[in-house]
């Protein structure tokens, strides 16, 4: 089985992971590696001025990746070989 590892949980990493999962590549495992457990939705920061809390703009990766088969690994990458 092939294994795709995406380093970084920002917009690019999450989009790449979700798009690969939607492509339904057979025999491929997708893992997203990031030290955080949630995705910060920066375009929504203006909502803080209207009473939203910071927590309402942080979306857990588990919620984003529900039913996609994507594995979220909460750790830092220290080297690549």
C-alpha positions in Angstrom: 0.0 0.0 0.0 1.3 3.4 -0.9 1.4 6.0 1.9 1.2 9.8 1.2 2.3 12.0 4.1 1.4 15.6 4.1 3.4 17.9 6.4 1.6 20.9 7.6 -2.1 21.5 8.6 -2.7 24.9 7.0 -4.9 25.6 4.0 -2.6 23.9 1.5 -2.1 20.7 3.6 -5.8 20.3 4.4 -6.9 21.0 0.8 -4.3 18.5 -0.5 -5.4 15.8 1.9 -9.1 16.2 1.3 -8.7 16.4 -2.5 -6.6 13.2 -2.5 -9.2 11.5 -0.4 -11.9 12.6 -2.8 -10.0 11.2 -5.7 -10.5 7.8 -4.0 -7.1 6.5 -4.9 -7.1 2.8 -4.4 -4.5 1.3 -2.0 -3.4 4.7 -0.7 -3.1 5.8 2.9 -3.2 9.6 3.6 -1.6 11.0 6.7 -1.5 14.7 7.7 1.2 15.6 10.2 0.9 18.8 12.3 1.6 19.5 15.9 -1.9 21.0 16.5 -5.2 19.3 16.9 -7.2 22.0 15.2 -7.3 24.1 12.0 -7.3 27.8 12.4 -9.7 29.5 10.0 -8.0 32.8 9.5 -10.5 34.3 7.1 -13.0 34.3 9.9 -10.9 36.4 12.2 -13.1 39.5 11.6 -15.8 37.6 13.5 -13.9 38.2 16.7 -15.1 41.8 16.4 -18.7 40.6 16.4 -18.5 38.5 19.5 -17.2 35.1 18.3 -14.7 33.4 20.5 -11.3 32.2 19.2 -12.5 28.6 19.8 -15.3 29.1 17.3 -12.7 29.7 14.6 -10.6 26.6 15.5 -11.9 23.5 13.6 -10.7 20.1 14.9 -9.0 18.1 12.3 -11.1 15.1 13.3 -14.2 17.0 12.3 -12.7 18.0 8.9 -11.5 14.4 8.2 -14.6 12.6 9.3 -15.4 9.7 6.9 -12.4 10.5 4.6 -10.0 7.9 5.8 -7.3 10.6 6.4 -5.2 10.0 9.5 -4.2 13.0 11.6 -0.9 12.6 13.3 -0.4 15.2 16.0 3.4 15.5 16.1 6.2 17.6 14.7 8.4 16.6 11.8 12.1 16.8 12.9 13.7 15.2 9.8 13.0 13.7 6.4 15.0 11.0 4.8 
